[in-house]
Amino acid sequence: MASTFLVAAPALLASGAIAQESDDQDSGVEEITVQGRYIPDEKRATSEIANVIDADAFSLAGDSDVAVALQRVPGLSLVGGKYVYVRGLGERYSSTLLNNSGIPSPEPLRKVVPLDIFPTSLIESVLVQKTYSPQYPGEFGGGVIDLRTKAVPDDFVLEVGIKGKYNSEATFKDGLSYDGTNSEIFGFGGSRRNIPDEILKDVTLESLTEEEREAAGEALPNIWSIDHETNLPGGGVDFVWGNRYDVGSESAFGFFTAVTYDVNTRYRNGIRRTVTASDSGPVIRSNFAPEVCFNDDFKGEGGDDCGVRQSNMDVSLNGILSLGYEINNDHSLNVTSTVLRQSTKRSLIEKGVFAQEDSLRTRSTIDWIESQVWANQLSGQHNFMLFGDSDVFQDTVFNWRANLSRSDRDVPLRRNTVYEYNSNLDADLILARTDGNTTIYNALDEETKEFGFDLEQAMYIADTPVDILGGFTYAEKERSFGLVRYNFAFPSGTTTDLRRLAPEIIFGAVNIDPDGIRLTETFDPSDFYTADFENIQGYLGADVELSPKMRIAFGVRYEDSTQVVDTVDRTTDDPIRVTQKGEYWLPAATFTYEIIDNMQVRLAYSQTIARPDMRELSTAPFVDDERGLTVRGNPELRITEIESYDARFEWYFAAGESLTVGAFYKKFDNPIEQSVNALGDDRLITYVNGEKADLKGVEIEVEKILFLQDWFGWDWLGGREVFIKANGSYIDGETTTAEADLGAVTNAIRPFQGQSNWLGNLQFGWRDYDRGENLALVLNYTGKRLSLLGVFETPDEYENPPLMLNFAYSKEFQVGDNILEMKLEAENLLGDEILYTQFGVATEQYDLGRTVTLGFKYKF
C-alpha cells in the first residue's frame, strides 16, 4: 500500500463512503461509491513497527511530561525519572528527535536527551519507532523517539491553567535549603553565583599577587551552610494561545504559542552505602544510615540524624512559538522556536562513616544546576507535479528543514564542606585539608546545526503503487566543557576554636589573609575538553504495494562522519586529540502482509551503528550527581555495529481496539559498556568495547473498549466509554566483557546495564465525550535492572524500581460560552520506594511519597 494512499485513507469513512444525490434533485449524476481501507491509527499506517502517543492519551492518563508518558509504551522503561530506555537498551542505543531534527543534550554524562524537560502541553504526539528505516539517522539500536510539537491550530484557542501539588514526604515537612536569590523561583540563579572578576581576569591563581589572591578569596560568595526550611507545595501555571487567519482565497497565516511554568520540591531521607567483597562476606565501606549514629563508637555522641537527607527545588520554564504560512494548498512554511529550561537547587547532607574511616563525618553540598535547550527550525512542505500530467507519476512531495539548536548547562558555585566529630571536644570540626572545603564551577555548551530535505515521488509501475523516497542531511555540532576547582587552605597550627565554627565565619573576609586562610586551586588541564562532529548523510528507498495484501519498504542510508575530541592527558599534561571517522552503508527492509482485512504481519531487518559520545572519548572527569561516582572516558573506543531482526503480528478488531504481539533479536559487535577501575578508595567509571552482545525479547499489547452497558445492563455508566489498555515485555540481553577488562569486572557475562527482564503496564478507565469526563487508573511495573557493575568479586548492583499506581480524573464544566476543566491526579498510590541492592545489602533507599495534584484550566 503506497504511502500516498495511506495519507489519504483516514479521510475516508471506515467501511466506505457513499454519496448519493437526493431524490428531489435531478443532476443527472448516478450513485457514486468511494471505497477506502480503514486505518485506525498511525501505528498501523506506518510501514515500520512503531507506537504513537498523542495529546489525547497524555491528557487521559494525566501525564505531565513526555518521560512519564513513554513508560507505558511496550518495551520502554524509565530510568532516573527522565531517561527512556527502549527495549532495555541504554541511552547510547536510542536517539531523540524534535520535529525530525536532532537536538543536543544538556546532560554532561548522558548521550540521550532527558525527556522530562518536555511538558506534554507543548507536544502534539510522540512516535516511537522500533525498527529502523533509512530516513532516520543511522545511530539506532533500540529505537528512535520523534517528538512533534504542537503546530498552528485550525481555529482560535486560548487556555489558561493553574495547579497545585502536594507530596506526603515533602510538603509542609522540615526540609533543607540555603541562602539564594529572589530570581531562583523562576529558574534563574542570578549573578551572585558567578565567578568573581578578581579571578576571571587571570587564568590561574598562581599568576596573582598575594594581595590579588586575598581579594579573590574575599570576592567568592560566602554561602556555605544548609538551613532547615519547611518544604512548600508545588505548583504551576500554563498559557496557550493560537489562531488562524485566512489571507485571500487560498492563503492562510497562523500562530501558536504556549508557556508553562512549574515549581516542585522533592525531599529524600534515606540511606547510601558502598559494599566490597572479602573472604568473610560483604564489607560496608561507606555507610550513611541511621544505625551509624547508634554504633557503639558513636552512640550518644553523633546525634540521631545519620543518613542521607536531600531537598531539591525543581523549576521548569518552557515556551514554544510556531508561525505558519500556507501559500496555497500545495505550499506552506513554518517557523518553530522551542525553549526548555530546567533548574535545580539542591541541598544535601550526608552523615555517617566514609570509606576506611573510623570517625563520624558530615558532608554538606549546595548546588545550583541550570540547564537550557533552545531549538529553532525553519521548514517547508511543498507538493507539485514534477512530471506534469502523467499517468505514471503522481504528486511529488518535497519537505525541507533548517535547524539550529543549542544546549547549555551551568553549575555555578557547587560547594562541599566536611566536618568530623571530635569526641574529646564533643564538637564537629571542619577538616583542615583541601577536601574539607571545595568550590566548583563547571559549564557545558553545545551547538547543533542541521539542514536536510526529504523527497517522495508517488508513481504507478504496471498498476503497482510505488513511492520512491530519498533525502539528504548535513549535521554538525560543537561542544565545550570546563571545570575549575578551588579550596581554602588552612595555615599550620589553626586552632580548633575556629574549625568548629560555621563556614561563613571560618571563611569570612577577616580570616582570609596571606598569612592565614588562603585561596588555592586544583587546576588540571584534563578538566577541559572541546569536541566537533560532522556527519554527511543521504538515503534512498522505496515503499511498494506488491499486491492489495503485501507491502515492502526498503532502502539504504549512507553516513560519513568525523568526530574530533581534544583534551589533555592527566598524568603527562600532553594534549590528546582523538579523531574518529566512520563511513557506513546501512540497509533496512520491512515486509508487511495483510492476512485478512484487519490482521497483518510485519517482518523487518536492518543494520545500524552506535557511536561513542564526545565525552566518552575524553579523559576529562565528571561526577555523577545522583550517585556520587567519578566518570571518565576512553579515547580508544570504537563504533558499535548492530544487526536487528523484528517480527510483529497486528490485529485491529475495531476502531480504537487492537492486539499486537512482537518479537525481536539484536546482535552487537564492539558494544560499548561501562567498566570500573579503582580510584583510591572509590570506584572510577569508564567505558570499554565489549567483545559481543545480543538482545532478544517478546512484546504484547492490547487495547479494548468494554461495552459494560450492553454486557451487564449498567445504565449508570451512561455515555461513558470504558476501556482497558495493557502491555507486557520480556527482554533477555547478554553482554560479554572484553578480555582486557576481565580482571576487574566480577561477571564477564551479564545483562545490559539498565535492562529489566520484565516490563508491564495496565491502564483502565473511561471517557465521556459528551460530558467532557476522563478517568484512568494506571499501573506500571518495571523489573529489577542492573545499575552498576560489580568489581573485584563484588556482585553487580541492581535497582528495584517502584511499582507505580497512578490515578487521573478530569471533568469539563460549561461556563457561559467557555469551558472550565478540573483535573485531579494522584501518583504512587501504593507508596512504593526507591531501592538499590548489592550483596543483599541496601546501597541506596528512600521513600518517594504519594503526590496529589489539583489543577484548573479555563478554555475560552
N, C-alpha and C positions, 0 to 999 in steps of 0.2 A: 504494500500500500504506500504510495508515494506521499512524501510529507506535505505536498501542496494540497492533496485531498484531505490529509489529516487536519490541517489548519481549518479547512472549510467545513468539515463534517460536524463539529459541535453546533454550528448554526442551524443544522437540520433537526427536525424532530426525531424523537427516539426511534420510532419504528417506521419512519417515512412520513413525509408531509403531503397532504392532499389539498390542492387549491382548486376550487370549482366556482364558476360564475353562478350567481343566484338565479333562480327560475324567472324572476321578473326582469332580468336584464338580457338583452339579446345582442351579444357582442360577436357572435359567430365563432367564439373560441370554445373548442371542445375541452373536456376534462383533462387537466394536466396533473400528472403524478410525478413528484420529485422524491427519489429514494436515496437514503444515505445510511451508512452504518453508524450505529450509536456508539460514541466513545465517551465513557463516563468521566474520565479524568486524565490528567497528563501522564500519570503513571502507566496507563495503557497506551496512550497515543505515542509516546516516545519510542524510538527504535531500541532503546537500551533498557537495562534493568535499573529502575530508579524508584524513588519515593518523593512525594511532594507534600509539603505542609503549607497551607495558605493562611491568610489573615483570619478567616472564619475559624479555623482549627486553633489558632493562637487564642482567640477570644473565648472559645468554648472551654478550653482547658485552663484558662486563667494564666497563661504563660506571660511573664514579664520580659524575658529576654530569650534570644534565639537558642542559647545553650540549653536551657531548661526544656524548651520545646523539642529539640532534636533527640533527646534521650528516649523519646517514645518511639522513634523510628527503629524497625527491626535491625539488629546488628550494630547499633550505635550505643556507646556508653559515655558518660560524663565523668571526667577526671578533674578533681580540684574545683568543681563547680563552674568551670568555664572552658575546659578543653574537651572537644568532642573527638572520641576515637571511633573510627569506622572499622567494624569487624575486628575489634580487638587490637588494631594496629596503632602505634603511637603517632605523634604529631608529624613525623617526617614522612609518613605514608599517606597523608591526607592533605589536600590543598583547598584553600578557601578563596572564592572569587566574589567580587562585588559588582553586580551588573556585567558579568562575564570578563571582568578585568582583575588582575592581581592587585592585592593590597599588602602593604608592609605590616609586619607585626611589631607592636610596641614592647614586646617581651624580650629581654636580652637572652633568656635561657630557653626560649621556645621558637621553633620554626613556624608553628601554627599560630593563627590569629585567635586570641581568646574571644569566644563568641558571646560571652556575657556582656560585652560592650555594645552589642546591637540590641536596642529595645525593639520589641515586636511591633510597637506602634509606628515604626518607620519602615517596616518590611512588609511587602505585599505577599511574597511567597519565598520558599526555600526549596531548591532542587537538590536532592542527594542522589547522585548517580554512582552506582557501584560497579558498573562495567565501563571500561574505557572506550571512548570514541575520539577520533583524531582531531575534532575541533577544539578539544581541551588540551591544556599543557601536558607534556609528556611525564611530568612528575606526578605519578598516580600509582597508589598502592591499594589502599582500602577504598578510596573513592574521592569524589570532588563534591564540595558544598558550594553551590552558587546562590548567593543572596541577591534577591531582586527587590530594590527599594520601591516604595510607592511612587507612582507617576502622576501625571496630570489627570485630574478627575474628569468625568463626563459632565458633572453638574456641580453646582455650588456646594461647598462643605465648610462648616465652621463648628469646631468642637473645643470645649474647654473642660478639663478634668482635674480632679484633686483626690488624693488618697492619703490615708494614714496607716501605719504599720506597727504592730505590737509583737514582740518576741519574748517568750516566757523566761529565757535565760539572760536577757539583756535589759529589756525596757524597765525603767524605774528602779533598777538594781544598781548596786555600787560597782562602778567600772573604773577605768583608768584613762587619763588624758594628761596633756602637758600644755604649757603656755604657748599659744599660737597667735594667729592674726584673724581679724574680723572677716577677711575675704575667704577663709577656709570653707565656710558654709556653702560657698558657690563653687568650690573645687580649685581655687587659686591660692597658691602658697604665699604669694607676696614677696617683695624684695628683701624682707627681713632675713630670709634664709639664704640669700645669695652669698657667694664667696666675696669677702671684703676687697675693696680696691687696693688696700695695702698689700694684699697677697697677689692679686692678679697682675700687678704692674711688673712682676718678675716671674720667671718660670719656676724657680725653686727658692726655698727659704735660704739656701746656702749663699745666694747672691745678695742677701740683705745685710745691712749693718745690724749691730745688736739693738740699736735704737729703733730701727725699722722693724726688726723681728718682734720687739716688745709691742710696738704699735699694732702689728698684725695680730698678735695673740689677743690683745685687748679689743680689737675690732671684731673678732669672731663673736657671734651671738652667744650670750651667756645663758643658754637654755639647756638644761640637763634633766631636771627632776620630773618624775611622774607623780601626779596627784590622783587622789581618789575623787571621782566625779560621777554623779548619777547619770546613767545612760538614758537618753531621751528617746521617745518613739521615733520611728522612721516616717517619712512622708514624701510626697512628690506631687508635681503638677505637670500637665501636658496641654499643648495647644496645637490645633490642626486647622489649617485654613487653605482653601483651594477653590479654583473656579475655572471655567472655560468660556471663551468669548468667540463668537463667530466673526470672521473678518471677510466680508464679501460672500460670494455664493459657495466657494469651495474651501477657503482658508479658515483656520481657527488658531487661536492662541490660548494657552492655559498655563496655570502655575499651581504648584503645591508646595506648602511649607509646613514644617512641623518642628516643634521644640519640646523636649522632655527634660525634666529635672527630677532627680531622685536623691534622697539622703537617707542613709541607713546606718545603724550602729550594731556591730556584732561583738559579742563577748565570749571569750573562751577561757574556761577554767578547768585545767586538766593536768595531764602528766606527759613527760617526754623522757625517754631513756635511750641509751645505746648499749648494745649487748655484744659480747665476743665469746668465743668458744675456749674451753680449757679441757684438760683431761677429766676434770671432775664435773663438767657440765657448763651451763651458761654463766657468764660473769657480767654483771651490770657495771659498766664503766662510768657512765654519766647517769645521774638519777635525779630528775626533778619531779618529785612526787611527795604527797603529804606525809608518807611514813618516814621520810628522811628526818623531818623535824622531831620525830619521836624516837629516833635512834638513840641507843644508849650513850653514844658520844655527844649528842646534841640535845637530848631531852631537857627541856626547861631552859635551854639557852638560846635556841634559834627561833622561838616563836612557833606558831602553828600554820604559817602561810606558805609552806613549801609547795612547789609545783610550778606550773606554767599558767600565768594569767595574762590575757591579751585583750585589748579593746581596739577595734577598727572602726573608724568613721569613714564610710564609703560615700563618695559624692559622684554622681554622674550627671553630665550636662551635654545633651546631644541635640543636633539640629540637622535638618535637610531642607534644601531648596531645589525644586525642579521646575524648569521652564521648558515648555514645549510649543513648537510652532508647526502646524500642519499646513504645508504649502497647498496641497490638494490631497486627494485620496491616495495618491501614489508616492508622495514625498513628504517627509517630516524631519525635523531637527529637534534635539533635546539636549539640555544642559542640566546636569545634576551635580550638586555640591553637598557633600556629607561631612559633618564634623562630629566626632565621637570623643568625648573627654571622660576620663575616669581618674579620680584622685582618692588616695587612701591616707588617712592619718592613723599611724599605728603606735600604740603604747604597749610595750612588752616587758614583763618582769619574770625572770626565771630564777627560782631559788632552790638550791639543792647542792648536790655534790658533783663537781666536774670530774672529767676522766682523770684517774690516777691522782686524785686529791683526797686528803683526809680532813678537809676543812669545809665548813658550810659557807657557800658563796651566794651572792645575789647579783645577777647581771640584769641591767636595765637597758632597754633600747627604745629610742624615739625615732620616728621615721615619718617622712612625707614623700609619697610616690605620686607623681603627676604624669599621666600618660595621655597622649592625644593622637588620633588618626584623622587625617584630613584627606579626603578623596574627591577629586574633581574630574568629571567626564563630560566630553562633548561627543555626541553620537548622532548618526543619521541613518534613516531607513528609507530605501528607495525601491520602488517596483517599476519596471519598464519593459517594453518589448524589444529586446536586443536584436531579435531576428525578424522583426516586423510581423506581418500577418502570416504565420506559419502553422501548418497542421502538425508539425513535428515538435517545434519549440514553443513552450508556453512562456508565461511571465518570468522575468529574471528578477531575483531579489538580491539587492546589494546593501549590506549593512556595514557601517564603519564606526570606529570609536577611537578617541584620543584621550588618554587618561594620565593625570598627574596626581600622585599620592605621596603623602609624607607622614611618617610616624615619629613621634618624639617621646622620650621617657626620661624625666629628670628626677633624680633622688638627691635633693639638696639637704645638707645638714642631718645626715644619719649619725646618731650618736649612741655610744655604748659606754657604760661605766660598770666596773666590777668591784663589789665590796666583799670583804672576807670577815667572818665573825671571829672575834678575838675573845676567848672565854676568860682570860685573865682580866681584861678590861671590861668585859660584858658589853662590848660595843662592836659595831661594824666599821671596818676601816677600808678606805679605798686602796686598791693595790698600787704600790709605789713603783709600777713598772709601765712599760709602754702599752701593754694590753689592759691596763687598768682604766684607761680612757681612750676613746677613739672618735675622731670626727672624719666623716667620709662624704665626699661629693662625687657623684657619677652621673653621666648623661649618655644617652643613646639617640642617634639621629639617623634616619634612613629615608631616602627619597627614591621613588619609583616612577619611571616614565615608560609609557606603553602606547603603541599605536598598532591597530590591527583592522582587518576587514574580513568579511565573510561573504561569499558569493554562492548563490543557489540557483541552478538552472533546471527548471522542470521541463520534461520532454516525454514524448512517446516514441518508443522504438518498436516497430511492428506491434502496435497496440499495447505494449508493455510500459506502464508508467515508470519513469526513471528520474530521479533527482541527482544531478551532479553537484557535488559540494566541494568548495575549495576556499582557502583563506591564507592569510599571512599575518604574522605578529612580530613586532620588534619590541623587545623589552630590555631595559637597563635599570640597575639600581646601584646606589651608593650608600654605604653605611660607615659611620664613625662611632667609636666608643672610647670613653676615657674615664679614669678614676683617679682621684687624689685622696691621700690619707694623711691625717695629721694627729699628733699626740702632744699632750703637755707632759714634759719630763720633770720629775721631782729632783731637787738637789739632794745630795747625800746628807743624811742627818735630819731629814724632815721629821718633825715631831708628830706623834700620834694624835696630839690635840688637834692639829689641822686636818689630818686624814680622816677623822671621824665626822667631820662636818659635811654639810650638803655641798654638792659640786659647784653650785652657784657662788658659794663663799670661797671654796678652795681655789677656783679658777677665776675669781674676781680680779679686777684690774690692780688692786693693791698688792696682790701676791704674784703677779706676772712681772718678772724682773730678770735682767741678765744674770743676776746672782741668785735668783730664786727659781720659781717655776718658769720653764722656758718652752716655747712652742717649737716642736720638731716635726719632721715629716718622714714618712716611709714612702719614698718615691721609687717606683720601679717602672722602667720603660715598657715592660711587658704588660702593664696595666692599660695600655692603649693599643688600639688597632684600627685600621681602615680597610675597607673591602669594596670591590667593584664586581659587578656581574652584568654580563651582556649575553643575550640569547636571541638568535635569529631563527624564526620558526615558520614553517609552512605545511599545509596539509592538502590532500586531495582524496576525495571519497565519492561513494555513490550509494544511494538508497533505492533499491529496486523492488518493485512488486512483481515477483516471479509469476504469481497467479493470485486469484482473489483470496487465497488462504496462506500464501507463502510470501515472506518479505525478507530481504537480506540487506544489511547495511555494512559496508566495508570501506576501508581506506588505509592510508598510511600518513604518518606525520614525520617531518624532518626537523631536527633541532640541532643547532650548532652553538654551543655555549662556551664562554670563557669566564672563569671565576678567579679573581686575584685577591689575596689577603696579605696584608703587610703588618707584621708585628715584630717583637724583639725577643730573642732568646733570654730566658730568665737567669740562666747561670753565666752566660758569657757576654751578655749585652750586645751580641751581634744581631743585625737585622735579619729577619726571616721573611722571605717572600714565597708564598705558595701560589702557584699558577696551575689551575685545574681546567683542562679542556675536555669537552665531550661532544662527540658527533654521533647522532643516532638516527636510524630509520625505525619507526615504531609502528608496526601494523596492528590492525584491530578488525574484528568482524563479529557481527551479531545476526543470528538467523532466528526468525520468528515464524512459527507455524500455527495457524488457527485451526484447532481441532474441530470445533463447531462454532456457531456464531458468538458465543460468549466464553469460550475457552481457548487459550493459546499457550504455547510453549516457546521459551527463548533459550538459545544456546549462544555462548559468547567466548571469544578468545582474544587475548591482547598481549603485547609486550610493552612494558613501560620501565621507567627508571626512578630512582630517588637519589638526589644529590645531597652531599653533606651541606649543612647550613654554614654560613660565613663564620659564625662564632665557633663552630665545631672544628674548623680548620685553624683557628687561632689559639695560641697558648695563653692568651690573656685569661686570668681567673675571674670567675663570677661566683657570687654567693646566692644560693637558693634561699630566698626569703622565707619560704614556708617551712623548710626542713633544716635550715642552718648548715647546709653542706657546701663545700667548695667544688666548683665545676671548672674543668679546663679542657680545651680542645686538643686535637691531634692533627698535625699538618700532613700526616701520611694517609689519611682516609681516602678511600676510593668510592666511586659511584656504584650504587646498588642497581642490579638488573633484575627485573621481575617478569615472570610469566603468570598469566591468570586464566583460569577456566571457570565459567559460570553456567548455571542452568536454572531456569525458574518456570514453574507451572502457574498460570494465572486463570482464575475463574471469576468472571464478573456476572453474578447471577441476577443483579438488579441495579438500578441507579443507587449509588452510594453503598453498595454491598459487593464484597469481593473476598476471595480466598487466594492467597499466593503461598507457594512452597518453593523454596530455592535451596541450591547447594553450590558451594564454591571450593576451589582449590587454588593456592598460590605457591609458587616456588621462587625463592630468593637466592641470588648469587651475590656474595660480598655484602651481606646485610650489615647495616650499621647498628651497633648496640652499645649500651653503656657498659663500662668496666670500672673497676675500683682498684686504686693503689693506696698504699699507706702514705699519710701525710702527718708525720709526728704521731700524736695520739689520736688523730682523726682520720677520716677517710677522704680521699680525693677522687671525685667522679671524673672519668674521662671517657673517650669513645674509641672503639676499635671496629675493624671489619671482622665479622664472624665468618666461618667457613661457608655455611649454608643455613637455610631455614625453609620451613614450609608451614602453610596455614590451610586448614580446611574447616568447613562448618556447614550448618543447616539453619535456614531461617523459615519461619512460618508466620503468616499474618492473616487475620480475618476481621472483616468489618460487616456487621449485620444490624439491620433495623428490626426491632422486636415489636410486632403488632399486638401488643398486650391487650389493647381494647377489643380486638376481634377474637383473640385466642381465649381470653378469660372473662370477657364482658366487663372489663374495668373501665366503666364510663367516666369514673372520676378523673382519669387521665386527660379527658377532653381531647384537644388537638395536639397534645404533646407527642412528639416522635421519639420514642425510646430507642436507644442504640447501645451496642456493645462493640468495642474495638479491643483486640488482643493480639499480641505478637510475642514470639519467643525465639531465642537463638542459642545454638550450641556451637562453640568455637574451640577448636583444638589446634594450638600452634606450638612449634618446637624450633628452637634455635640451637645451633652447635657452635660453641666457643672456638675462637681461633687458637691455634696451637701455642702462639706466643703468650696467650693470656691464661693458659691452663693452670699456672702455678698460683694465681691469686684467687680466681673465681671458684667458689665451692662446687657448684653444679655446672658441669660442662654442657649439659643438655637441659633446657628449661623452657618455660613458656615465654612469649613475648612480654616485655615489660608493659604493664598497664592492661594486659589481656585478661578478661574474665571468661571462664568456660561457659557460664550460663547468664543470659540476659532475658528479662521478661517484663512486659507491660500489660496492664489491664485498665481499660477506660470504660466506665459505664455512666449513662446519664440520659438526658432528654433535651430536645429542642422544641420550642413552640414559636413558630414564625409569626403567628397572628398576635400573640401576646408579648412577643419580644423577650422570651424567657429561655435561659440556658442553665443546665445543671450538669456537672460532671464530677465523678469520683475517680481519681487516677492513682493507680498503684504501680510503682516502679521497683523492680528487683535487679540488682547488679551483683553477680557472684564475686567472691574474693579474687583479687588480682595481684600480680607481682608488682611490688613497689620499688624495692631496692635489692640489688644483687648481694647475696651473701659472699663473704670472702674469708680465706684462711680458715676453712672448716665451719664457719658460722653459716647457718642456713639462711635462705632468702627471706626477706621481709615481705609480708603480704598486707594489703589493705583490705578491710572488711567493710565495704560501703554500706551506708544505712538503707534499710528498707523504707521507702518513702511512700506515704499515703497522703494525697492532697485532695482538697475539695474546692470547687469553684461554682459560684452561683451568680447569675446576673439577671436583671429584670428591667425592662423599659416601661416608663410611665409617660403618658401623653400630657404635656403642659401647654395648653393652647395649640399653637401650630408647631411647637417644638417638642423635643423628647429629652427626658431625664433618665439616664441609665444608672442603676445602682449595681455594684459588684462586690461580692464578699468572697474572699479566698482564705483558705487555711492550709498551711504546709506542715508536713511531718507530724501528722496526727498521732502516729504511733510513738513519737518521742524517741526515735532511734538515735544512736550516737555514732561518732567517728571513731574508728578503732584500727590501729596498725599493730601487728604482732610479729614477733621473731623469737624462735626457740620456745614458743608458748608464752612468752613474756610480752605484755603490752608495752610497745615502744612509743606510742602516742595515742591518747584517748581524751575525748572531751564531748560534752553534750552540745547538740545543735539547738535544742529548744523547739517549741512549737511557735509558728508565726501566723498571725491573723492580720489580714489586710482588708480595709473597707474603703471603697472609692466611689465617687460620683462623677458622672460626665454629663455635661449639658450639650445637646446637639441642636444647633439652630437650623 
